[in-house]
Amino acid sequence: MSTAKSYNISKQVVWKAYQCVKANGGAAGIDEQSIAQFEQDLQRNLYKVWNRMSSGSYFPPPVRQVEIPKRSGGKRALSIPTVADRVAQTAVKLLVEPRLDCLFHPDSYGYRPGKSAQQAVAITRKRCWNHNWVVEFDIRGAFDHIDHGLLLKAVKHHIKEGWILLYIERWLKAPFVTAEGIQVLRESGTPQGGVISPLLMNLFMHYVFDIWMQRSFPACPFARYADDAVVHCRTERQAHEVMTAIEIRLAECLLSMHPDKSKIVYCKDSNRKAAYPTTQFTFLGFTFRSREAWGNSGCRFTSFLPGASTEALKRMRQRTRSWNIQRQTPASLLELSKQYNAILQGWWNYYGAFYKTVMRKVFNHFDQKLQRWARRKYKALAGHKRRSADWLNRMRKACPSLFVHWHVYGNDSRLDNGSRMS
């Protein structure tokens, strides 16, 4: 009997794919098999993935659909593949991402190696200083409404291996199972939560928006992160023209602009004094608006700058409240630091990158919880807000490295001038 396989897929690629899946973690799929359970018979499980993919007999199982809260309210449907299917998708991604990513526009920042949301925010900040107007737009349910025919046309233009095309099409059409156990066929979209989906989204938007924008409005720079983007314009008239053209373009590609998240914004600052009703926008968790800044000479002025959005600050404070720090009286301050400082550091690393003083609201809220904890833990501080605040200040000076904000803020009340010269 011949042992030849229909497709030449390296076992090393499947092994590397598994290592990526393990590093990324994630929940179990419809089979309820965790990564730890998958590892219990790792060699056999990986062989099954490789064998079926190599023979052309791999059919992805349905994905488990869960609903998670959206930052803007409402629910987002997230699709969770099985561990084995994540390995299979990652194997394909490892092979095709290098040849696709090099095609993408430099101002496409979402889900790309070497690209980040902070880079998109930084270039947007710089361009807002040089362009008076911004068109902000968001695509309604982009992952759910990508047309399979148009997407596969783009895939086939760049990918020639038949087995890769076969499996990408199967992943696109794999049904999902709702929380109620109902299996639903997928007629459009790419599962949000699938390993291969962000790459497919970027390829689709590369043709739908990036290339089209470069061709139609070469003088209007943009930054796009998946389905969220901003375009910079010189005049209000140009902004309206761009907005209308984008809406028509999306409709041509069977997508629609989100009416509540798409608008024209005037980047008002000290040198821009025209009246316009909309003078701020939120992009990737940062609100761009007029903010006080200091020049290198020490003079104050108003600049158009990003800072952590009200919604982001609210989410971080809600997360802090959910910890119920004040009830953890058996713990020491060092133990609280070990438990929460890594999360605070993550918030600081992202939101503290621009207009740092905005983050004081979050860290002050955290310190208030520590003061309540101290008043319940130490009898000498019970019922004394001022005394507990003084105690916490002494701890801050004695151990500034316990919490990230104790170190970065120190005693400086004006941490960040946010100026365009910085």
Residue, then its C-alpha position, 0 to 999 in steps of 0.5 A: m500500500s502506498t503511503a504517499k500523501s496528497y499534500n506535502i506538509s511538513k511535520q515541523v510546521v505542525w509542531k511549530a504551530y502547536q507551540c504557538v497555540k500553546a503560547n497563546g493559550g485560549a479556551a476549549g472549543i466545541d469538544e471541550q478539550s483544553i490545551a492541557q488535555f490535548e497535551q496528554d496525548l500530544q504525539r497522537n493528536l498532532y499526528k492526526v492533524w498532520n495526517r488529515m491535512s496531508s491527505g486532504s481529509y481534514f474538515p474543521p469542526p464547528v466553532r463554539q460561539v460565545e458572546i462577550p461585551k463590546r467596549s461600545g456596548g452590546k455584545r460581540a460574537l466570538s468564535i472559538p475553534t478547537v485546539a486541534d483546529r487552532v493548530a491546523q490554522t496556525a500551520v497555514k498561517l505560518l506558511v502564508e503570512p510572510r508572503l502576504d504581509c509584505l504586500f500590505h500597506p505600511d499604514s495597516y497596523g492591525y494583527r501584523p508582525g512588527k506593527s502595533a496599535q500604539q504605532a497607529v496612535a503615534i502616527t495619527r497624532k503626528r498627522c493631526w498636527n499637520h492636517n486640520w480634518v479627520v474622517e473617522f470610520d468603522i465598518r459595521g460587523a466587518f468580520d461577520h460580513i466579509d463576502h466569501g467570493l470576494l475574499l477567496k478571489a483575493v486569496k487565490h490571486h496570491i496563494k497557489e497551493g491547492w491544499i491551502l485554498l481548500y482549507i481556507e474555504r473550509w474554515l470560512k464555511a465551518p458552521f458555529v454552535t451557539a450557547e443554546g447548542i444550535q448549529v448555524l451555517r456560515e454564509s459570509g464573514t470570517p470567524q472572529g476568534g479564528v487564528i487565520s481570520p485576522l490575516l484574511m481580514n487584512l487581505f480583504m481590506h488591503y483591496v477594499f480600502d488600502i489600495w483603493m485609498q492610495r489610488s483615489f486620494p493619494a494626498c490623504p494619509f490614513a491609519r487602519y487597524a483591522d476595521d477601524a480607520v482614520v483618514h486625514c484631510r486638508t479641508e472640510r470639503q475634502a473630508h466630506e468628499v472622502m467620507t462619501a467616497i468611502e461609504i460608496r466603496l464599502a457598499e460596492c464591496l458589500l460592507s457598510m459604514h457604522p453610522d454611530k462610529s463614523k464622523i468628520v472631526y475638526c482638529k481644533d487647537s491654539n492655531r485652529k479657531a474655526a467653529y465646528p460641532t465635532t472636535q474629538f474622536t476616539f481611536l484604539g482606546f485613545t480620545f484625540r481632542s484639544r489638550e493643554a500642552w507646554g512648549n520647550s520654552g515652558c509656555r502653555f498652549t492648546s494642542f490636539l493630542p490623544g489620551a486614554s478615552t473616558e470609556a477606557l478609564k471607566r473600564m479600568r476603574q470597574r476592573t479595580r472595583s471588581w478586585n474588592i481589595q478592601r476585603q483582602t485584609p489577610a494579604s500584605l501590601l507586598e502580596l497585593s503588589k504581586q497580585y495586581n502590579a502586572i495588570l497595572q503595568g499593562w495598563w500603563n504600558y499601553y495607555g500611559a504612552f500618550y498624555k500620561t496625566v490622564m492615567r492618574k484617575v485610574f491609579n488614584h482610584f487604585d490607591q483609594k482602594l488600598q487606603r480602604w484596605a489599610r483602614r480595615k486591616y490596621k486598627a490604628l487607621a480604622g475610620h481615619k481617611r487622612r491617617s490612612a492616606d498619610w500611611l500610604n504616602r509613607m509606604r510609597k516613599a519607602c517602597p516606590s517599586l511596589f506599584v508601577h504608578w508609585h515609581v513613574y509618578g513619584n512626587d511630580s504632579r505634572l508628569d507629562n506636558g503632552s506637547r508636540m515638541s516631545 
